[in-house]
């Protein structure tokens, strides 16, 4: 699943350092039992992801839900041409 996400404060990188992940579009995998059914390209979503640095892929969505279309999101300068979902 490719998602354009807002800034992620307190992100813990592979080296253990905490930093802020800027807003960007990136791929995530769905954990077993997590479904994106009913979510289409362009939908706004709320999601929780977990990192498993010793596993590939490393970023896994553990929960995802569709948000109302009028939900305001803050992308800042994140990749022009990106998309939600």
C-alpha positions as CSV (number, residue, x, y, z in Angstrom):
1,X,0.0,0.0,0.0
2,X,1.5,3.4,-1.0
3,X,0.5,6.2,1.4
4,X,1.3,9.9,1.5
5,X,1.6,10.5,5.2
6,X,1.8,13.5,7.4
7,X,4.9,14.2,9.5
8,X,5.7,11.5,12.0
9,X,7.1,13.0,15.3
10,X,9.3,10.8,17.4
11,X,10.1,8.3,14.7
12,X,12.7,5.8,15.7
13,X,15.2,5.1,12.9
14,X,17.0,1.8,12.3
15,X,20.0,3.1,14.3
16,X,17.8,3.8,17.3
17,X,17.9,7.6,17.0
18,X,14.6,9.5,17.5
19,X,13.8,12.1,14.9
20,X,10.9,13.6,13.0
21,X,10.1,11.8,9.7
22,X,9.0,14.4,7.2
23,X,5.8,14.1,5.3
24,X,6.3,11.9,2.2
25,X,4.8,9.2,0.0
26,X,6.1,5.7,0.7
27,X,5.1,2.0,0.6
28,X,3.9,0.0,3.5
29,X,3.0,-3.7,3.9
30,X,-0.2,-4.9,5.6
31,X,0.3,-7.2,8.6
32,X,-1.6,-10.4,8.5
33,X,-5.3,-9.8,9.4
34,X,-5.2,-6.1,8.3
35,X,-7.4,-5.3,5.3
36,X,-7.5,-2.3,3.1
37,X,-10.8,-3.5,1.6
38,X,-13.1,-0.5,1.0
39,X,-10.2,1.9,0.7
40,X,-9.4,3.3,-2.7
41,X,-6.6,5.4,-4.2
42,X,-7.2,9.0,-3.1
43,X,-9.0,8.1,0.1
44,X,-7.8,9.7,3.3
45,X,-6.9,7.2,6.0
46,X,-5.7,6.9,9.6
47,X,-3.2,4.2,10.1
48,X,-0.7,2.7,12.6
49,X,2.5,1.3,11.4
50,X,5.3,-0.7,13.1
51,X,8.9,-1.0,12.1
52,X,10.8,-4.3,12.0
53,X,14.3,-3.3,10.9
54,X,15.6,-6.8,10.6
55,X,12.8,-7.8,8.3
56,X,12.1,-6.8,4.7
57,X,9.9,-4.9,4.1
58,X,10.5,-3.1,7.4
59,X,7.4,-1.0,7.6
60,X,4.1,-2.8,8.4
61,X,0.6,-1.3,8.8
62,X,-1.1,-2.8,11.9
63,X,-4.3,-0.8,11.7
64,X,-6.0,1.3,9.0
65,X,-9.3,3.0,8.7
66,X,-10.9,5.3,6.1
67,X,-11.5,8.9,7.2
68,X,-14.2,11.3,6.0
69,X,-13.3,13.0,2.7
70,X,-13.3,16.4,4.3
71,X,-10.7,15.5,6.9
72,X,-7.9,18.1,6.9
73,X,-4.4,16.7,6.5
74,X,-1.0,18.6,6.8
75,X,1.5,17.5,4.2
76,X,3.7,20.6,4.2
77,X,6.1,20.5,1.3
78,X,5.8,16.7,0.9
79,X,6.4,15.5,-2.6
80,X,4.3,17.4,-5.0
81,X,2.4,15.0,-7.2
82,X,1.9,12.6,-4.3
83,X,-1.5,11.3,-3.3
84,X,-3.4,10.1,-0.3
85,X,-4.1,6.4,0.3
